[in-house]
Amino acid sequence: MITEQLYRVFREESTGVSIDSRTISNGQLFFALWGLNFNGNKYAADAIAKGACCAVIDDPAYETEKTLLVDDCLIELQALALHHRKLCQARVLAITGTNGKTTTKELITAIMSGKMKVHSTAGNLNNEIGLPLTILSAPDDTEMLILEMGANHIGEIRTLCNIARPDYGIITNIGHAHLEGFGSFEGVVKAKSELYEFLKKVNGVAIYNDNNPLLREKIYKLVNRAVPYSDPTGVPLTVKALPSEMNLAVEVLYQHRSWRIETGLFGIYNLENVRAAIAAGLFLGAGMDDIAQAIGSYQPGNNRSQVRKTESNTLICDSYNANPTSMMLAIKSFSEIREAKKVIILGDMLELGEKSEEEHTMVLDALKSTDNSDVMLVGSMFSKISGGYGFKSFQDVGSLREYLRKQPVTGSYVLVKGSRRMTLEKVYDLL
């Protein structure tokens, strides 16, 4: 009953949903969520004063005329999104994976936006809060929802699938990340596979990388309907990387024709993301000419595989996130750039639990074999274990900034990569 009442308010009285009283717009429906260090109920009155049509709360101490009391605000937000999802006509594509899910989502969004009304995950709204907000923010004329799903514990992808009810799904890959939450690599496999399990339950379609043995194995065991990257329409599709030191260039062979696409993405490790986007686009009805145009025009943002030229250097900005798999791939791609002066700036990889020292040591060993690069490491873990490697290390980004002011880097190619909380983007203005 509460969900139906809320849905009437959402559809008939509100201009959308907000969880932030600081940025709420007039007429929005406010959800008073809890966080580790805050109680959203305390901001309900403020949200109403700023124009919220109603505030959904779960603490009776904050009840007023314009509040709606529920047992749990997050549960009600998710239930509202599920109710909306059941009533909307849009098809839903869900994307998860250890690496590449955002880039794949952005590429497919660029492709399908030329064919239909598409609404997709913005920023990092890919969790138990962000995904419902994305669904609820979709315009009424949306024909396709492209939803990114992130997780750091077993069961989270299942929860997100039960809200989004995807018709199609892509697991980009399964690698070593969030080991602290998943417990082990096997835990990562189990968690990501929850998307395939849901697709089997609803007879949905998995679009999958048939070059990946682990994903092939899971497809055969878990999915009724599967579409391989190499054959998305019943016609063989080949996508291969062309020689290129910086941005990825690919050749596509399909229906006895070929296309060369110069992408705006750094590194050959983005090849699988491009393959996923092309396969998904073809399967969903886009033409290859339009796909090539969309991928060639796409420019990455938000410090993901992004190449920037400054007055002093060429930067590879990949500092939005990092895990052992993506870190090793970035180092490998960067090592293939044939330039006289190269600098590698890496920040700690977080949420690795008891595997943290082992995984950081593997990165250090890879760096040791990298020739012709000046290495700077940031964070407590790298500082703790890198003493015998001869690299420069800094406890935090502030210390690195001080060093760069005194010892500026010029005329170099610079790779910057680390976990989001290391805030390595703070050094870009000094490079």
Steps between C-alpha positions, in 0.01 A plus 500: 500500500779742588670439164179567307436816700857612440471426132194724471696780665798431273293503180233758578656747742879487467754618245735212584692348789785637710708370791696824554333792674785730392421467129129415506283665233152637545238224496736206548422207729766480773620168646671532838766232466754406763878495459795406718529853632157655445129452558299627203191543718666805652489673161136427415372836627775679308406315180134595544593862566694502173197380305479122533144383439542234769772344714514124551635430850550197722536673838169616657685774693514701176139450389310806374210574265713457190678181601417139428618256767628160382691217664816544295565780249749302290267201470218732393721677245587162349136386507394823327761444227386138452136611475598758238712246312207257479278767349744653251532362148875551460728204440780470757864412440707436815880520497731379775859380524828562676632741237355688206134516599482882488684527168285223351186670630606834352584348160171309475311812609673699225412232244136444595422870553512541123222244462264547795434690823763377743545571871810368675687509828661836571833522681538226756129452579535124467427371850196425718422873518623622163327237289149576635567873451602432139182303430280766661668780303429340162276718278160355412598451135807290583525197274816349645652513848873423516589435861843451650514271802784520751551285808752420769310224681331177394126550449513864387469425127205274577332784690561743213365250247185450705442876481601560137369171355737510198405350165865486390827484688875533450776394738805679360750281690568352843824600671663573835319790666316571828654183645441638848125487443482191279748300708679341205514489121243219516275744685541752218402232248193405702391862538535599134329178390184616676416697185507182291289321761233769479499494119444126509205546734326750270621343173706810426795527263865510605736673255838351583868498416557160343877561517479485879516137624349578840201683350450222243489248782244703696288557189478126432405427860268789583335658196225382266548767231847632418646718224879489447699811410630322189154418361232739628267477199573165341778660291863472618642818653873563538640795696877520527742761627720683250856615579473814711706631789244725662130492425351168398430451129300198379407331177150353475413226252127436454277400208792499253591859586765660717507812717796671667407679823735739678373515858559760769591225748854436622635147506442169331323381815196696378471264201258270686282798595482601134421142399218491757355827373509398134345159570229650719426774247462254213288262707272785608446617143755774432679510164875456477556839334320672788689291755836597350399866502385487863813324630732723298330812634493391865740687728550354848464720805521477876865388494434162340749399225513868411790659311563868574769724356619778731756772437765277656403134449266242351291345777322166508237576763370172640466601862128440549556150633750216520526133582777246434363395162453851361831619650703228329325560167566874519868446580533257210338737251705794625822302468435464126520877441839567341590834653826617655340640816220319679369538854270259686300631798306229682284516812409222740234249397240483775255237628735207442493373860764246598611476135599866491875462558524207259314682221700822546823300490399350165449853365844601629658199328330600175628856539853373561501340156372821339786676328550872447237616753530717809266352765322687779282311748234646728338345807579315820519152345732591215714701744517206739621236252683688224822578685715244321384595151663842466177685416395835645218458751267743676259439785228713343419715199587817691859382540519421129369846415777657709759292315360589157511871582871471574580241231262571212441237232532628144516356151371162615224249452342452843272215612293582809299216653371414848190426704244777515561586864867571427380819318787496251310745281640765735839478327377573147538876537871448576559288190 
